[in-house]
Amino acid sequence: MPNIKSAKKRVNVIATKTLKNKMVKTKMRTVVKKFVAAVQNGDKEAAKAAYTLAVKTVDQVAAKGIIHKNAAAHKKSQFTKMLNSMN
């Protein structure tokens, strides 16, 4: 355990930031799962709506630095391929 006051504060700050990052990542995963489910069910309208939400969410997560921008680009490319494969 830290003994210095500033080190104790850093422990608290890191715990708070970790919790926020987990919340955002969990939300992203949930949105992605909904998109994948819509694609697997073959519902084009639901898939298109879920696609736009998934891309937006991934962009937001990447902007916050929670995932790397290249990882976000890779995910979005996968989503696009999945959506296009429905046609």
Phi, psi and chi 1 to 4 in degrees:
 res  aa     phi    psi   chi1   chi2   chi3   chi4
   1 MET       -  146.0  -72.7  -57.9  -60.5      -
   2 PRO   -72.3  147.8   21.3  -29.4      -      -
   3 ASN  -104.3  -28.3  -65.5  -37.6      -      -
   4 ILE   -82.8  143.1  -61.1  169.2      -      -
   5 LYS   -58.1  -43.6 -176.2  178.6  179.3 -178.2
   6 SER   -67.3  -34.2   61.3      -      -      -
   7 ALA   -69.3  -36.7      -      -      -      -
   8 LYS   -63.5  -40.8  -70.1  176.9 -176.4  176.7
   9 LYS   -64.6  -40.9 -178.4  179.5  178.0 -177.6
  10 ARG   -61.1  -37.2  -67.4  -51.9  -52.1  161.6
  11 VAL   -60.6  -44.4  168.7      -      -      -
  12 ASN   -65.8  -42.7  -67.9  -26.3      -      -
  13 VAL   -64.7  -43.7  168.9      -      -      -
  14 ILE   -63.9  -39.4  -71.8  169.6      -      -
  15 ALA   -62.3  -41.3      -      -      -      -
  16 THR   -65.2  -46.2  -56.0      -      -      -
  17 LYS   -65.2  -38.2  -74.1 -174.5  174.3 -173.4
  18 THR   -62.1  -42.1  -59.5      -      -      -
  19 LEU   -63.2  -43.8 -178.4   63.1      -      -
  20 LYS   -62.9  -42.9  -75.4 -177.0 -178.8  178.4
  21 ASN   -63.0  -40.1  -71.7  -14.9      -      -
  22 LYS   -63.5  -40.4  -81.5 -173.7  178.6 -178.4
  23 MET   -62.7  -44.2  -71.5  168.7   48.5      -
  24 VAL   -67.4  -42.0  172.0      -      -      -
  25 LYS   -65.1  -39.1 -111.2 -174.8  174.1  173.0
  26 THR   -63.8  -41.7  -57.6      -      -      -
  27 LYS   -61.7  -42.9  179.4 -174.9  175.5 -168.4
  28 MET   -61.1  -45.9  179.3 -170.6   71.0      -
  29 ARG   -61.9  -39.0  -72.2 -171.3 -171.3  120.8
  30 THR   -64.1  -44.6  -56.5      -      -      -
  31 VAL   -63.1  -41.0  169.2      -      -      -
  32 VAL   -64.8  -41.7  169.2      -      -      -
  33 LYS   -62.6  -38.2  -77.1 -179.4 -173.9  177.2
  34 LYS   -65.4  -38.8  -73.2 -178.5 -178.7  177.7
  35 PHE   -64.5  -47.0  168.3   67.6      -      -
  36 VAL   -61.9  -40.0  171.0      -      -      -
  37 ALA   -63.7  -40.4      -      -      -      -
  38 ALA   -64.8  -39.3      -      -      -      -
  39 VAL   -66.3  -43.5  169.5      -      -      -
  40 GLN   -67.3  -30.9  -71.8  176.8  -14.7      -
  41 ASN   -76.5  -15.9  -69.9  -22.0      -      -
  42 GLY    82.1   15.2      -      -      -      -
  43 ASP   -87.6  102.2 -171.8    3.6      -      -
  44 LYS   -65.5  -42.8  -74.8 -173.3 -178.8 -178.9
  45 GLU   -65.2  -45.5  -65.6  -56.3  -41.7      -
  46 ALA   -65.5  -36.8      -      -      -      -
  47 ALA   -66.0  -40.9      -      -      -      -
  48 LYS   -64.7  -42.0  -75.6 -177.7 -177.6  179.3
  49 ALA   -65.7  -43.1      -      -      -      -
  50 ALA   -68.2  -32.3      -      -      -      -
  51 TYR   -62.1  -48.9  170.8   78.2      -      -
  52 THR   -62.5  -39.6   55.8      -      -      -
  53 LEU   -67.5  -39.7 -174.8   61.6      -      -
  54 ALA   -65.7  -44.1      -      -      -      -
  55 VAL   -64.2  -43.0  168.5      -      -      -
  56 LYS   -61.9  -44.5  178.9 -179.0  176.9 -177.7
  57 THR   -65.2  -43.5  -54.2      -      -      -
  58 VAL   -62.9  -40.0  168.2      -      -      -
  59 ASP   -62.6  -41.7  -80.6  -23.5      -      -
  60 GLN   -64.7  -42.2  -72.2  173.8  -20.5      -
  61 VAL   -65.0  -39.8  171.6      -      -      -
  62 ALA   -67.6  -36.9      -      -      -      -
  63 ALA   -64.9  -32.2      -      -      -      -
  64 LYS   -79.5   -9.0  -68.2  179.7 -178.5 -179.2
  65 GLY    83.8   14.8      -      -      -      -
  66 ILE   -79.0  -36.8  -63.5  171.6      -      -
  67 ILE  -122.6  157.0   63.1  171.8      -      -
  68 HIS   -70.3  150.1 -164.9  -88.8      -      -
  69 LYS   -63.9  -31.6   65.2  175.4 -173.7  169.1
  70 ASN   -72.2  -33.6  -69.5  -11.3      -      -
  71 ALA   -65.5  -38.9      -      -      -      -
  72 ALA   -64.8  -42.5      -      -      -      -
  73 ALA   -63.3  -39.4      -      -      -      -
  74 HIS   -63.7  -45.1  179.5   78.1      -      -
  75 LYS   -61.9  -45.4  -74.3 -177.9 -175.7  -64.5
  76 LYS   -63.2  -37.1  -68.4 -169.3  -60.4 -175.2
  77 SER   -64.3  -41.2  175.1      -      -      -
  78 GLN   -62.4  -43.0  -74.6  178.2  -34.1      -
  79 PHE   -60.7  -43.6  -60.2  158.8      -      -
  80 THR   -63.3  -42.5  -54.9      -      -      -
  81 LYS   -62.1  -41.9  -76.3 -177.6 -179.2  177.7
  82 MET   -62.6  -43.8  -70.4  172.6   70.2      -
  83 LEU   -65.4  -42.7 -172.6   65.8      -      -
  84 ASN   -69.5  -27.1  -70.0  -20.0      -      -
  85 SER   -71.7  -14.6   69.6      -      -      -
  86 MET   -72.6  -25.2  -69.7 -178.2   70.2      -
  87 ASN   -75.1      -  -63.6  -26.6      -      -
